[in-house]
């Protein structure tokens, strides 16, 4: 699910589920490479965690707030708190690990 700066607080910070945020850009080849992995995890883990995407070019306020300087960057949140982050293309297992860290926090 794509979200905007305006939706970030409701969808991520106020979520009662752990949330993995995918900060991406349309011009980023590794971001495009991650799309099928993200979609697969969204479907598989829908009952356990929320996965959302933030386009940094359209939502620079949120990207700046979390010091996203390169993409893709993945940040896991729980109860509005940043739990873990990883920058660069990631394996499916690495993303699962971020979600697990958020669930355990």
C-alpha positions as CSV (number, residue, x, y, z in Angstrom):
1,X,0.0,0.0,0.0
2,X,1.3,3.4,-1.0
3,X,1.0,6.1,1.6
4,X,1.7,9.8,1.7
5,X,3.2,12.2,4.2
6,X,-0.4,13.0,5.4
7,X,-1.2,9.3,6.0
8,X,2.0,8.4,7.7
9,X,0.9,9.1,11.3
10,X,-2.3,7.2,11.0
11,X,-1.0,4.3,9.0
12,X,2.4,3.8,10.7
13,X,2.8,5.7,14.0
14,X,-0.7,5.0,15.2
15,X,-0.9,1.4,13.9
16,X,-1.8,-1.4,16.4
17,X,0.3,-3.8,14.2
18,X,4.0,-3.7,13.5
19,X,4.7,-1.8,10.3
20,X,7.5,-2.2,7.7
21,X,8.0,1.0,5.7
22,X,9.6,0.7,2.3
23,X,11.1,4.1,1.3
24,X,11.6,4.0,-2.5
25,X,11.8,6.1,-5.7
26,X,10.6,5.4,-9.2
27,X,14.1,6.0,-10.7
28,X,15.7,3.4,-8.4
29,X,16.5,0.0,-10.0
30,X,17.0,-1.8,-6.7
31,X,13.6,-0.5,-5.5
32,X,12.0,-2.0,-8.6
33,X,13.8,-5.2,-7.9
34,X,12.3,-5.3,-4.4
35,X,8.7,-4.9,-5.6
36,X,7.9,-8.6,-6.0
37,X,9.4,-9.5,-2.6
38,X,7.4,-6.7,-0.9
39,X,4.2,-7.8,-2.6
40,X,4.8,-11.4,-1.5
41,X,5.4,-10.4,2.1
42,X,2.4,-8.1,2.1
43,X,0.2,-11.0,1.1
44,X,1.8,-13.6,3.4
45,X,2.1,-11.5,6.5
46,X,-1.1,-9.4,6.3
47,X,-2.5,-10.8,9.6
48,X,0.8,-10.2,11.4
49,X,2.2,-6.9,10.2
50,X,1.5,-4.0,7.8
51,X,3.8,-3.2,5.0
52,X,3.6,0.2,3.4
53,X,5.5,2.1,0.8
54,X,6.6,5.8,0.8
55,X,7.8,7.4,-2.5
56,X,10.5,9.7,-1.3
57,X,10.2,12.1,-4.2
58,X,6.5,12.7,-3.5
59,X,6.8,12.5,0.3
60,X,10.0,14.3,1.2
61,X,8.8,15.4,4.6
62,X,8.5,11.8,5.9
63,X,11.7,10.8,4.2
64,X,13.5,13.7,5.8
65,X,12.0,13.1,9.2
66,X,13.6,9.6,9.2
67,X,16.9,10.6,7.6
68,X,16.3,8.5,4.5
69,X,19.2,9.5,2.3
70,X,19.3,6.5,-0.1
71,X,16.8,4.0,-1.4
72,X,15.5,1.6,-0.8
73,X,15.5,2.0,2.9
74,X,13.3,-0.3,5.1
75,X,12.3,0.8,8.5
76,X,10.3,-1.3,11.0
77,X,8.0,0.4,13.6
78,X,6.0,-0.8,16.5
79,X,3.7,1.3,18.6
80,X,5.0,4.4,16.8
81,X,8.6,3.7,17.6
82,X,11.4,3.0,15.1
83,X,12.7,-0.5,15.9
84,X,15.0,-1.4,13.1
85,X,16.2,-0.2,9.7
86,X,18.2,-1.4,6.7
87,X,19.3,0.5,3.7
88,X,19.8,-1.1,0.2
89,X,18.3,-4.0,-1.5
90,X,17.4,-6.8,1.0
91,X,16.7,-10.4,0.8
92,X,13.2,-11.7,1.8
93,X,14.7,-13.2,4.9
94,X,16.3,-9.8,5.9
95,X,12.9,-8.1,5.5
96,X,11.3,-10.9,7.6
97,X,13.9,-10.3,10.2
98,X,13.0,-6.6,10.4
99,X,9.3,-7.5,10.8
100,X,10.2,-10.1,13.5
101,X,12.2,-7.4,15.4
102,X,9.2,-5.1,15.3
103,X,6.9,-7.9,16.5
104,X,9.2,-8.7,19.4
105,X,9.8,-5.1,20.5
